[in-house]
């Protein structure tokens, strides 16, 4: 058997090994970007292994450049891994992205909205991408708009929205298709404390909706408040993983920030 | 499977974008008709390009001016797609079940509507300033021929616009911002504009360059139809066929580049 065939078979065998209670499984995942002008390759993600159970709220916590967004980008089909394997909903991210896209939704770091469409117009656009029944899009969209206090602004063009409103609308859009697995890439960056709290309360309410949520953040309190388990990332690697309580107890410190400091000798907020 | 609803949603969104951005609308919708009006008023009675004094400069330029409206689509598509990438929307829609085929089809449909509107406006203006294409005004042509002529002009425009949409999508692959894409688009626009649209390449001794430029096939095709060339003439169909083949090749390149950019 030639090497490429061997690799194919071994990958398929590994996929079969995946636990069906897990929404996400990642094994030795690597993403290296070619260095420009003779520079060394950038190891954005370097050998990640973790799993996320169904219904769990899981956080990738780390400084800027730790590899959180790259990991999310691989799991959502934006990037291909350099090495390793990952499954989302039991499907291989390299080969079965079509099936994965039917069950996931992503709230990206940038609000990524059509500024010349209204708030409800943006919701309808993305609802149509998921082929949802039209009345269901409006019904669910309005329900979510009410929950986040954007209902009165639903017919305004989003170019007139404040930064906070755009972020909240982006979050609503990511929930419109009632995804099994929801990826939130730094959903509260740039929000004032009041709006951040509002988004947290909203996300807590979504915990009961059986979504599996993968959240990247560099806000310690966000990870502590929302997540069942946390993976602390640094330079493309996971340096600690567990529930916030477990990690705090294991390192005998007061909070996750101190866990990070104890392991890396730096503050997680450095450079932000 | 291709979902028409997703394509329609994207087309509606693109049309809204084009209407809501006045600069894009004016630049890409009214530039060619405005040029037709200006050249029509100035050059209708100037026969300096034709020794036999049969065709005025305006009559020689008109097919190219009409093709020019399809040419500007390159800018429109390149700036639009790069702008979506810049704002993160491309990345977001790529995480939805939307397929590349649906995306490309939506782009082809939404950007073809405007050049057809420009074609109608442009021809209307040309007629208003005195242009009388034989196929539509010649008494020797039946109503069926006139209708077939209109249809063929539209087919040429549609296929030529498909080429331009493809070139726009290719351009967008090499630009990080909408501004840069708009600038880069002129790499494809300018040569086609100079050597294959309203300035006939023959006047510069560059007739041979035409084979490489989609606009030249469209321009010559319009010219042949307006001049009342019989539909049995192989040159019309040869030019249409070559335009179709170029369009096909451009889309293959465009799709490959888009797929590569979509998931690195």
Interface residues (C-beta under 8 A of the other chain):
Chain A: X76 X77 X78 X79 X80 X97 X98 X101 X102 X104 X105 X106 X108 X109 X110 X111 X112 X113 X114 X115 X116 X117 X124 X125 X126 X128 X129 X130 X131
Chain B: X3 X5 X6 X9 X13 X16 X17 X20 X21 X87 X88 X89 X91 X92 X93 X94 X95 X96 X97 X98 X263 X264
